[in-house]
């Protein structure tokens, strides 16, 4: 039968990469199936005559002629030997052999050296989102270890070939269960070694015929547990036996780790019995495999690659010690001496001693390993699996997007106009993409324009940052905002805001583009921009999201404007009521920040005459309580130190929150006037900015009166303190200097200051509200009444209890913001979880 013309894009020897050797070993077995032409980015070639005779094409030639091939096969690895393949694959899709699941190192190298400017940042953003890019800016090495950066390669592949089930599992872990639907597992090929060469190999390497040789193959690095092997050897009986030798067959680490290895070997005083052979050519590498008695191949980190050195050891019949890391955990138990992934020095030393002492066990392990390699790793077997994988890629080709584009172009009776092109583009974009990560679209419409750093904005920002920090493969958190650009309401990615929030340089995250949606994405809004939401709903934005399979979720902070309109600007009840009715009609789920808010919302919705025909699910999600985390702030400046000393001169009651009509400031001032008039030595500290300043005075309710009382109070600066613009460090010290947190508010959705105060050990004196009972339980002293005398009486009673250390202790249950976002993810996935 006619063989298909196949472009084989790879490095080959003498390039110093294991993939070059791999390709040279595989190619002869593929020749019966394909008419192969080599696409090389190298001038020198050192291969067998049969391979040297194959047609060779330069990368530039291939760019112009790629369309002439029936199939293209790319050998991808995580080194600069493969840098030219990234743009080739985007222009000319083909089957990808993914030797390393992580491609972050080569991309980072090319970006840092200027070979491919910005390519690593692009891969981080495309595959893992803005938070990954921020992580790379803060810690480049850490980001290379954390993020695979291979999504663009996987999307460009017509099929993917990997060498282990572990690599397929990584695909599912990072991109979801369907990510590896077009992946084939083809083991690394290994040709049967020559037999009977042990004596000659030992003689060439200077190893005594009766010596016991242990080898570890590959370059030395922390990821290979090289130092742990050396230390286990020194702790074992083998170190004391003059006939035992340990050789690291590979180049030493080039940094401090390598210097540490060399120093430890010198200090051992064993001479040539412990040594680093350095980089070896293929002939010496094979001699060590033939000469060794035991192989030791350990890994600290697996990034989806298969250890070629382990297979080499098994292929040569070497009993081999491994740990259960990555693909080595999948090796049959009877073929290797397997330690736990995290092993102790004693366990490794014991393994060395056992294999040294038990020749029969060595022979059994060696025979089983060699049989496994001959059965499943022979080049002939692997080539047949390659053939099957490429055949399947050819069968699948008509179902891929490029075929769809070509078919659409062929079937058009006339060139489509712009409107038809846009319609086609939208239809194609909606086609399922197994690799597309599920998106959590977090609405930041209001905060992206005006971040007041208080109230709702503070909650939205803190929750978003925690979501962005969350390592959740298969889920990508994307801030979004409402836009009316071009006369139509829609959401766009908030890339520029995300960049500011994460401290990423301008322009790195790209433009605020239109959303690219997939069924299964989730929309979530904790933001509060009622006018924009009402207009967007009227324009069909949320209906379109639901039609695309996107679940719509809103967070309800409170119902106070509709339940207590006297505390809010005129018409705020109408706006808030319209917003509540709108989101109830549009959302699949409404999350409430407390059980009290949920109950109020359920009751309010039941009373609406024009209630939505579809009732959304209601759930409770308590706030986290570590916006202001206890820490050891820097020493205060002189002014702050003087203030703190003044506060500490008498029992200090602390109120935290913006000056608003419902917060109880007027009642509190009246109560403290009574106490001061009676000679009670107490201080009142109010931390919070003046609220609603942009509004006309007539619409600010009691705020002007509160501000006038504060600014003209005779005790201001003596026993009354109004502190504005306080940073977190000073606020923490004020908490610590206070005797009690006072919360006289007449309406709240949650009451975050209660938990923040309790976290600093501050007792609580609060109004008897259902939400405060929900949050504080028995850990607060409660009062009722609206007159100054009512609160003054409660203050006197609390002070009496405080003198006897009998006041309620502030032992509140609370959750962190990390707990909050984990519960958010559970709720939007339809799972039940406790509020606290």
SESENU-548987 format. One record per residue (C-alpha): x negated, z negated, y negated; residue in one letter. Coordinates in pm, whole numbers, padded with zeros to 5 digits, always signed. Layout:
XZYA ...
% end
This chain:
+00000+00000+00000X -00110+00062-00357X -00276-00238-00515X -00160-00358-00858X -00403-00323-01146X -00495-00676-01250X -00690-00789-01557X -00889-01100-01457X -00979-01294-01776X -01246-01552-01694X -01599-01675-01740X -01840-01597-01454X -02193-01712-01363X -02440-01771-01512X -02206-01946-01760X -02243-02322-01706X -01885-02406-01628X -01726-02495-01299X -01452-02240-01361X -01712-01961-01357X -01823-02073-01011X -01460-02110-00906X -01379-01753-01010X -01685-01616-00832X -01574-01786-00512X -01210-01675-00540X -01253-01312-00646X -01379-01166-00315X -01070-01302-00137X -00839-01146-00399X -00985-00796-00369X -00766-00694-00070X -00453-00757-00279X -00536-00631-00628X -00726-00362-00814X -00924-00606-01030X -01098-00545-01361X -01298-00825-01522X -01236-00921-01886X -01546-01110-01998X -01677-01273-02315X -02040-01277-02197X -02330-01035-02189X -02506-01153-01873X -02357-01154-01523X -02502-01312-01210X -02265-01259-00917X -02258-01104-00572X -02291-00721-00558X -01923-00674-00469X -01820-00850-00789X -02090-00692-01002X -01946-00354-00905X -01603-00435-01050X -01514-00272-01384X -01606-00495-01678X -01412-00494-02004X -01498-00660-02331X -01236-00874-02503X -01210-00624-02789X -01154-00336-02546X -00892-00540-02363X -00699-00610-02682X -00647-00238-02726X -00569-00162-02359X -00387-00473-02228X -00062-00279-02200X -00219-00058-01931X -00236-00343-01677X +00046-00435-01445X -00050-00799-01459X -00295-01026-01642X -00449-01342-01498X -00608-01600-01730X -00843-01873-01606X -00787-02151-01864X -01007-02458-01899X -01082-02726-02156X -01412-02589-02289X -01530-02326-02542X -01580-02076-02257X -01204-02017-02287X -01156-02020-02666X -01097-01646-02689X -00807-01669-02447X -00566-01855-02677X -00484-01565-02908X -00515-01315-02622X -00240-01496-02434X -00009-01501-02736X -00051-01125-02782X -00055-01036-02412X +00130-01288-02191X +00015-01329-01835X -00020-01570-01543X -00222-01876-01645X -00442-02071-01405X -00448-02413-01573X -00762-02583-01447X -00725-02867-01700X -00382-02991-01805X -00535-03120-02130X -00671-02849-02359X -00727-03082-02654X -01107-03092-02641X -01162-02717-02674X -00903-02690-02951X -01056-02982-03140X -01403-02832-03099X -01295-02492-03231X -01120-02649-03529X -01413-02874-03618X -01672-02599-03588X -01458-02352-03782X -01421-02111-03490X -01042-02133-03496X -00945-02311-03820X -00650-02548-03789X -00580-02464-03426X -00589-02824-03300X -00361-02949-03577X -00119-02665-03501X -00120-02751-03130X -00066-03122-03202X +00227-03051-03429X +00381-02785-03206X +00351-02980-02884X +00378-03341-02989X +00515-03371-03342X +00398-03519-03674X +00298-03859-03534X +00041-03695-03303X -00114-03523-03601X -00133-03855-03784X -00296-04013-03479X -00560-03740-03473X -00642-03792-03840X -00692-04164-03771X -00876-04137-03437X -00990-03793-03323X -01134-03903-02989X -00829-04112-02907X -00596-03823-02987X -00791-03588-02761X -00735-03831-02474X -00366-03888-02553X -00222-03543-02623X -00251-03239-02391X -00198-02980-02669X -00112-02713-02410X +00248-02625-02500X +00168-02289-02662X -00031-02187-02353X +00252-02287-02120X +00504-02097-02335X +00288-01785-02327X +00242-01793-01951X +00457-01573-01730X +00375-01819-01452X +00140-02117-01420X -00095-02189-01132X -00237-02540-01093X -00443-02703-00822X -00247-03018-00745X +00097-03176-00742X -00042-03423-00996X -00061-03147-01258X +00304-03058-01193X +00397-03424-01235X +00218-03429-01572X +00424-03129-01682X +00745-03314-01598X +00615-03627-01769X +00530-03449-02094X +00795-03178-02116X +01082-03278-01890X +01187-03223-01529X +01235-02846-01562X +00897-02779-01726X +00724-02683-01401X +01002-02459-01273X +00769-02158-01272X +00455-02334-01150X +00270-02272-00824X +00018-02505-00663X -00289-02329-00528X -00568-02558-00403X -00923-02505-00519X -01090-02267-00270X -01396-02375-00080X -01599-02150+00152X -01724-02307+00473X -02081-02430+00418X -02379-02334+00628X -02438-02578+00912X -02766-02724+01037X -02938-02734+00698X -02960-03114+00663X -03325-03150+00764X -03447-02870+00540X -03241-03000+00247X -03385-03351+00284X -03737-03217+00305X -03687-03009-00010X -03546-03309-00200X -03804-03559-00072X -03550-03768+00120X -03678-03936+00438X -03519-03819+00760X -03406-04175+00845X -03304-04266+00488X -02947-04343+00383X -02850-04127+00083X -02549-04192-00138X -02469-03928-00402X -02228-03908-00693X -02179-03553-00819X -02103-03446-01177X -02215-03545-01524X -02235-03918-01596X -01966-04063-01821X -01740-04364-01866X -01457-04149-01730X -01650-04117-01402X -01715-04491-01360X -02088-04414-01335X -02198-04756-01459X -01951-04932-01230X -02101-04750-00932X -02452-04849-01036X -02351-05214-01079X -02172-05219-00742X -02481-05069-00579X -02703-05338-00733X -02461-05606-00609X -02454-05466-00255X -02687-05510+00039X -02793-05144+00007X -02997-05222-00303X -03215-05457-00098X -03269-05200+00181X -03575-04986+00120X -03425-04699+00322X -03118-04664+00093X -03114-04433-00208X -02855-04370-00480X -02870-04039-00669X -02648-03932-00957X -02646-03552-00920X -02561-03444-01273X -02667-03465-01635X -02677-03807-01798X -02441-03893-02080X -02591-03792-02414X -02495-04106-02609X -02512-04483-02586X -02352-04481-02240X -02635-04267-02103X -02895-04496-02263X -02722-04793-02101X -02735-04620-01762X -03105-04541-01796X -03188-04895-01908X -02998-05047-01614X -03180-04821-01367X -03519-04915-01514X -03431-05284-01504X -03336-05256-01136X -03700-05179-01053X -03608-04961-00756X -03818-04661-00859X -03696-04335-00706X -03442-04517-00491X -03199-04509-00787X -03223-04201-01004X -03041-03946-01213X -03121-03597-01090X -02997-03426-01409X -02831-03087-01417X -02910-02894-01098X -02877-02530-01008X -02642-02423-00730X -02914-02431-00465X -03016-02792-00532X -02653-02896-00571X -02585-02768-00219X -02901-02934-00087X -02776-03274-00206X -02440-03210-00037X -02621-03123+00287X -02861-03417+00262X -02620-03696+00165X -02468-03954+00399X -02189-04069+00163X -02032-03930-00153X -01880-04148-00428X -01644-03977-00675X -01456-04206-00913X -01234-04142-01212X -01111-04361-01496X -00894-04097-01661X -00725-03794-01511X -00603-03520-01740X -00449-03302-01472X -00770-03149-01343X -00871-03149-00977X -01213-03287-00894X -01417-02998-00754X -01690-03244-00658X -01455-03437-00429X -01364-03116-00249X -01732-03021-00222X -01805-03355-00055X -01518-03312+00191X -01614-02952+00256X -01963-03062+00362X -01821-03332+00589X -01932-03618+00366X -01740-03943+00403X -01630-03991+00042X -01529-04298-00157X -01264-04225-00423X -01020-04430-00627X -00649-04351-00647X -00665-04173-00982X -00489-03845-01057X -00499-03585-00782X -00731-03802-00571X -00432-04027-00503X -00268-03732-00322X -00548-03680-00069X -00444-03772+00288X -00537-04131+00366X -00742-04036+00675X -00970-03798+00482X -01125-04033+00222X -01218-04398+00174X -00971-04471-00105X -00993-04768-00339X -00718-04874-00579X -00716-04689-00910X -00847-05005-01078X -01094-05148-00831X -01330-05443-00854X -01708-05434-00827X -01682-05635-00504X -01441-05381-00353X -01671-05089-00430X -01977-05278-00301X -01787-05361+00018X -01696-04995+00069X -02060-04891+00036X -02169-05159+00282X -01901-05072+00537X -01983-04700+00539X -02353-04782+00560X -02295-05005+00860X -02033-04800+01046X -02162-04458+01150X -01854-04387+01363X -01622-04442+01067X -01840-04213+00858X -01814-03942+01121X -01436-03976+01151X -01381-03954+00776X -01622-03664+00741X -01458-03462+01019X -01107-03522+00883X -01213-03417+00531X -01383-03102+00653X -01079-03008+00861X -00853-03050+00557X -01075-02818+00352X -01090-02552+00624X -00713-02566+00668X -00587-02575+00309X -00875-02472+00086X -01026-02166+00247X -01058-01874+00002X -00841-01657+00227X -00558-01911+00225X -00587-01965-00151X -00592-01589-00220X -00269-01547-00025X -00109-01818-00238X -00235-01639-00549X -00074-01318-00426X +00256-01497-00374X +00242-01652-00721X +00168-01321-00891X +00441-01150-00688X +00688-01414-00806X +00577-01367-01168X +00652-00998-01135X +00997-01070-00990X +01073-01317-01270X +00957-01086-01549X +01301-00928-01617X +01443-01273-01690X +01186-01367-01955X +01232-01330-02330X +00996-01032-02376X +01208-00835-02130X +01519-00941-02322X +01368-00816-02648X +01274-00483-02491X +01620-00442-02338X +01790-00516-02669X +01573-00259-02844X +01646+00007-02581X +02022-00045-02579X +02076-00029-02955X +02269+00287-03042X +02134+00274-03396X +01876+00061-03575X +02047-00274-03641X +02106-00383-03998X +01980-00715-04137X +02297-00906-04049X +02286-00778-03689X +01918-00868-03661X +01988-01223-03777X +02278-01252-03533X +02058-01131-03246X +01778-01367-03350X +02017-01663-03347X +02151-01563-03006X +01801-01529-02860X +01692-01858-03015X +01979-02033-02836X +01861-01920-02494X +01751-02222-02287X +01381-02307-02301X +01268-02533-02018X +00955-02634-02211X +01124-02725-02537X +01105-03104-02582X +01430-03282-02651X +01451-03355-03024X +01574-03671-03193X +01670-03545-03539X +01657-03841-03780X +01844-03790-04107X +01636-03886-04414X +01841-03701-04677X +01855-03987-04928X +01525-04162-04861X +01326-03838-04877X +01440-03796-05239X +01455-04156-05363X +01293-04431-05156X +01389-04758-05329X +01197-04965-05067X +01494-05204-05040X +01810-05240-04837X +01907-04936-04634X +01597-04740-04738X +01375-05018-04607X +01557-05012-04274X +01553-04631-04244X +01182-04607-04319X +01081-04890-04085X +01293-04759-03798X +01165-04403-03847X +00801-04515-03845X +00862-04706-03523X +01029-04402-03366X +00737-04181-03468X +00490-04427-03312X +00682-04434-02986X +00505-04256-02701X +00795-04090-02521X +00690-03766-02348X +00965-03508-02347X +01114-03646-02670X +01010-03533-03016X +01118-03729-03323X +01180-03504-03623X +01291-03625-03969X +01551-03386-04116X +01748-03361-04440X +02055-03187-04577X +02002-02885-04800X +02236-02654-04988X +01974-02382-05034X +02118-02031-05047X +02468-02171-05101X +02528-02306-04748X +02491-02664-04626X +02245-02705-04339X +01972-02936-04211X +01601-02860-04244X +01295-03030-04098X +01158-03285-04346X +00795-03195-04282X +00675-03264-04635X +00841-03607-04639X +00701-03683-04293X +00356-03591-04422X +00389-03834-04714X +00523-04107-04487X +00244-04067-04231X -00034-04010-04483X -00099-03655-04362X -00259-03421-04620X -00025-03187-04807X +00055-02864-04628X -00076-02967-04288X +00272-03014-04139X +00390-02683-04281X +00708-02594-04466X +01049-02756-04438X +01186-02491-04203X +01533-02448-04053X +01613-02645-03739X +01536-02492-03400X +01799-02653-03178X +01842-02684-02803X +02134-02824-02608X +02052-03189-02535X +01902-03261-02878X +02034-03569-03058X +02118-03613-03428X +02096-03967-03569X +02161-04083-03925X +02089-04434-04048X +02055-04289-04398X +02335-04324-04655X +02411-04013-04860X +02793-03997-04854X +02846-03709-05096X +02606-03481-04909X +02754-03578-04570X +03109-03510-04690X +03012-03169-04826X +02816-03083-04511X +03108-03181-04289X +03340-02965-04494X +03093-02681-04447X +03102-02724-04068X +02747-02860-04026X +02832-03132-03772X +03080-02914-03587X +02804-02654-03544X +02565-02922-03416X +02816-03034-03155X +02889-02673-03058X +02517-02627-02989X +02519-02926-02752X +02369-03172-03003X +02508-03526-02986X +02595-03664-03332X +02533-04033-03410X +02570-04231-03734X +02468-04590-03810X +02722-04797-04005X +02557-05070-04212X +02877-05234-04340X +03235-05183-04459X +03199-05402-04767X +03293-05137-05028X +03631-05085-04860X +03690-05448-04760X +03560-05615-05079X +03583-05345-05349X +03558-05606-05628X +03189-05642-05546X +03109-05272-05593X +03120-05013-05871X +03459-04854-05944X +03560-04589-05691X +03289-04696-05444X +03570-04791-05206X +03707-04437-05221X +03365-04280-05154X +03277-04519-04874X +03620-04486-04716X +03596-04108-04722X +03250-04128-04565X +03370-04361-04289X +03666-04135-04209X +03440-03831-04210X +03176-03967-03972X +03448-04105-03744X +03586-03751-03719X +03246-03583-03676X +03040-03825-03464X +03021-03871-03090X +02905-04228-03147X +02901-04479-03433X +02638-04750-03408X +02702-05073-03600X +02430-05315-03709X +02628-05616-03589X +02925-05707-03376X +03102-05820-03692X +03065-05474-03845X +03186-05312-03520X +03498-05530-03519X +03566-05458-03886X +03516-05084-03829X +03749-05079-03526X +04017-05260-03728X +03977-05036-04031X +03993-04716-03823X +04307-04838-03649X +04478-04882-03988X +04405-04529-04111X +04719-04315-04118X +04523-03995-04071X +04295-04124-03795X +04077-03865-03626X +04223-03725-03301X +03892-03793-03120X +03778-04154-03146X +03402-04197-03141X +03231-04451-02920X +03142-04774-03104X +02825-04966-03015X +02613-05246-03163X +02247-05213-03257X +02093-05515-03427X +01813-05463-03676X +01458-05548-03587X +01312-05846-03766X +00947-05761-03814X +00953-05551-04130X +00761-05841-04279X +00538-05954-03991X +00362-06294-04008X -00005-06243-04081X -00293-06396-04270X -00269-06230-04613X -00559-06213-04852X -00621-06505-05083X -00374-06494-05374X -00495-06416-05723X -00509-06695-05981X -00159-06633-06116X +00000-06626-05771X -00193-06934-05662X -00065-07124-05967X +00290-07012-05894X +00268-07121-05530X +00131-07460-05631X +00420-07505-05874X +00673-07410-05605X +00528-07662-05366X +00567-07955-05606X +00932-08010-05499X +01164-07889-05220X +01205-07517-05283X +01516-07315-05194X +01454-06942-05156X +01697-06651-05204X +01578-06301-05106X +01767-05985-05198X +01863-05749-05479X +02070-05894-05764X +02422-05777-05678X +02771-05920-05744X +02835-06027-05383X +02511-06218-05332X +02637-06548-05477X +02387-06588-05761X +02637-06727-06015X +02766-06990-05772X +02408-07081-05684X +02304-07123-06048X +02608-07343-06110X +02521-07556-05806X +02160-07607-05909X +02266-07689-06267X +02465-07978-06116X +02168-08094-05908X +01921-08073-06197X +02163-08255-06426X +02179-08533-06166X +01800-08551-06154X +01761-08404-05805X +01401-08270-05778X +01448-07922-05634X +01332-07568-05714X +01525-07242-05684X +01330-06920-05626X +01511-06584-05643X +01310-06289-05511X +01479-05957-05584X +01509-05678-05836X +01804-05615-06062X +02052-05387-05886X +02244-05077-05995X +02032-05024-06307X +02118-04652-06346X +02490-04734-06383X +02662-04806-06717X +02697-05177-06787X +03076-05156-06755X +03043-05042-06391X +02788-05307-06286X +03049-05581-06239X +02882-05923-06277X +02520-05805-06268X +02469-05811-06649X +02606-06165-06660X +02379-06277-06372X +02073-06126-06540X +02162-06288-06874X +02204-06628-06706X +01868-06594-06533X +01671-06468-06831X +01813-06729-07072X +01821-07024-06834X +01640-07330-06978X +01479-07404-06640X +01332-07054-06599X +00964-07090-06517X +01000-07468-06464X +01241-07527-06178X +01401-07181-06164X +01192-06875-06075X +01309-06513-06073X +01041-06296-05914X +01064-05917-05927X +00836-05654-05774X +00697-05898-05517X +00477-05739-05249X +00490-05837-04882X +00177-06055-04899X +00311-06271-05181X +00659-06282-05025X +00506-06416-04705X +00333-06696-04899X +00657-06775-05082X +00835-06806-04747X +00563-07044-04632X +00580-07249-04953X +00961-07291-04941X +01164-07565-04777X +01483-07368-04701X +01623-07015-04708X +01950-07006-04900X +02199-06726-04820X +02520-06773-05025X +02621-06403-05002X +02996-06341-04975X +02953-06030-04760X +02680-05884-04537X +02645-05632-04258X +02366-05820-04086X +02158-06067-04290X +01798-05966-04227X +01649-06237-04457X +01786-06503-04220X +01572-06375-03936X +01271-06309-04155X +01294-06665-04291X +01336-06812-03944X +01030-06621-03822X +00828-06813-04081X +00982-07140-03961X +01208-07170-04267X +01533-07368-04214X +01856-07190-04311X +02145-07292-04536X +02399-07009-04531X +02760-06925-04611X +02996-06948-04316X +03039-06574-04251X +03113-06425-03906X +02801-06208-03921X +02582-06508-04009X +02730-06698-03712X +02647-06395-03496X +02287-06379-03618X +02201-06750-03659X +02432-06930-03417X +02355-07304-03424X +02019-07251-03596X +02163-07278-03952X +02350-07522-04174X +02677-07360-04290X +02881-07415-04606X +03217-07292-04738X +03379-07271-05079X +03323-07057-05386X +03261-07315-05657X +02928-07448-05772X +03033-07797-05664X +03095-07673-05308X +02742-07543-05275X +02594-07845-05459X +02758-08074-05205X +02613-07866-04919X +02268-07876-05079X +02282-08255-05112X +02393-08288-04748X +02115-08058-04629X +01851-08248-04832X +01966-08574-04674X +01932-08425-04327X +01597-08274-04423X +01463-08615-04529X +01545-08745-04181X +01416-08423-04011X +01769-08383-03873X +01854-08044-04025X +01916-07751-03784X +01592-07598-03665X +01551-07226-03732X +01525-07120-03368X +01684-06776-03384X +01679-06506-03123X +01561-06178-03270X +01432-05840-03167X +01140-05638-03300X +01179-05292-03450X +01019-05154-03135X +01296-05326-02937X +01543-05177-03183X +01431-04817-03131X +01416-04860-02753X +01776-04981-02761X +01866-04695-02995X +01732-04445-02741X +01922-04619-02463X +02249-04612-02659X +02226-04247-02760X +02159-04168-02394X +02484-04339-02301X +02328-04655-02157X +02455-05004-02222X +02224-05269-02365X +02267-05612-02522X +02275-05634-02900X +02013-05911-02900X 
% end
